[in-house]
Amino acid sequence: QVQLVESGGGLVQAGGSLRLSCVASGIIIGVYSMGWYRQAPGKQRELVAVLTNGGSSTNYADSVKGRFTISRDYGKNTVYLQMNSLKPEDTAVYYCNAAQVGTDYWGQGTQVTVSS
């Protein structure tokens, strides 16, 4: 059974930092593209950052470039999202995703709230 369990969300003031973690079980993250998505109230889910399988490249939404960093620890089978200089518009539920051709897994999400 595949599980992606996110943690690290919370309430932070604008300008602050948080680090999200996504612990994977039932899959080996090294053979998946691992991504973070977010969904704010009344908005569609959007890609925040993705680390392609094998870690060959990363892609970020324009809105988070220079502030967020995605990384993974193969030994812990965990993906991280370091979020710095947080803004109120970063407030959303953040979801971890593992994707391969024909396969797509999601975590349950973790709430990030940034106060002004």
C-alpha positions in Angstrom: 0.0 0.0 0.0 1.4 3.4 -1.0 1.3 6.2 1.4 2.5 9.8 1.3 2.4 11.5 4.6 3.0 15.2 4.8 3.9 17.2 7.9 5.4 20.5 8.8 2.6 22.9 8.0 1.4 25.5 10.4 0.8 29.1 11.1 3.7 31.5 10.4 4.0 35.3 10.0 4.9 36.8 6.7 8.6 36.6 6.1 8.9 33.5 8.1 9.9 30.0 7.0 8.6 26.5 7.2 9.9 23.1 6.0 7.4 20.6 4.8 8.2 16.9 4.8 6.6 14.1 2.8 7.5 10.5 3.9 6.8 7.9 1.3 6.1 4.2 2.0 5.3 1.5 -0.5 7.3 3.2 -3.3 10.9 4.2 -3.9 10.9 8.0 -4.4 14.0 7.8 -6.6 12.1 6.3 -9.5 9.2 8.8 -9.3 8.9 12.5 -10.1 8.1 14.0 -6.7 6.2 17.2 -6.5 4.5 19.6 -4.2 1.2 21.2 -5.1 -1.0 23.6 -3.2 -4.7 24.5 -3.2 -6.0 27.7 -1.8 -9.7 28.1 -0.9 -11.7 28.7 -4.1 -8.8 28.0 -6.3 -7.5 25.1 -8.4 -4.7 23.0 -7.2 -1.4 24.2 -8.7 2.1 22.9 -9.0 4.6 24.5 -6.6 7.7 22.5 -7.3 8.7 19.2 -8.8 11.9 17.1 -8.7 12.0 14.8 -11.7 12.8 11.1 -11.2 16.4 10.5 -10.6 16.7 14.1 -9.4 17.9 15.3 -12.7 16.0 18.6 -12.7 13.7 20.8 -10.7 11.0 23.1 -11.7 9.2 25.8 -9.7 6.2 27.9 -10.1 7.2 31.5 -10.9 5.5 32.7 -7.8 7.9 30.7 -5.5 11.2 30.8 -7.4 14.0 32.0 -5.3 12.0 31.4 -2.1 11.2 27.6 -2.1 13.5 24.7 -2.5 12.5 21.1 -3.1 14.9 18.3 -2.1 14.8 14.7 -1.2 16.6 12.2 1.0 16.8 8.8 -0.6 17.8 7.1 2.7 14.7 8.4 4.4 12.5 8.1 1.3 11.4 11.6 2.1 10.8 14.8 0.0 11.1 18.2 1.5 9.9 21.7 0.6 11.8 24.5 2.3 9.8 27.6 2.2 11.4 30.9 3.0 10.2 34.5 2.8 6.6 33.3 3.1 3.8 35.6 1.9 0.1 35.6 2.8 -0.6 34.4 -0.7 1.3 31.2 0.0 -1.6 30.2 2.3 -3.0 26.9 1.1 -3.2 23.2 1.7 0.1 21.7 0.4 0.0 18.2 -1.1 2.8 15.8 -1.9 2.6 13.9 -5.2 4.5 11.0 -6.6 4.1 10.4 -10.4 5.2 7.9 -13.0 3.7 7.2 -16.4 0.2 5.9 -15.6 0.6 6.2 -11.8 -0.2 9.1 -9.6 -0.2 9.2 -5.7 -1.2 12.0 -3.4 -0.8 12.7 0.3 -3.6 14.0 2.5 -2.2 17.5 2.6 -0.9 19.9 5.2 -2.2 23.3 5.9 0.1 26.3 5.6 -1.2 29.7 6.8 0.8 32.8 6.5 -0.4 35.9 8.4 0.3 39.4 7.4 
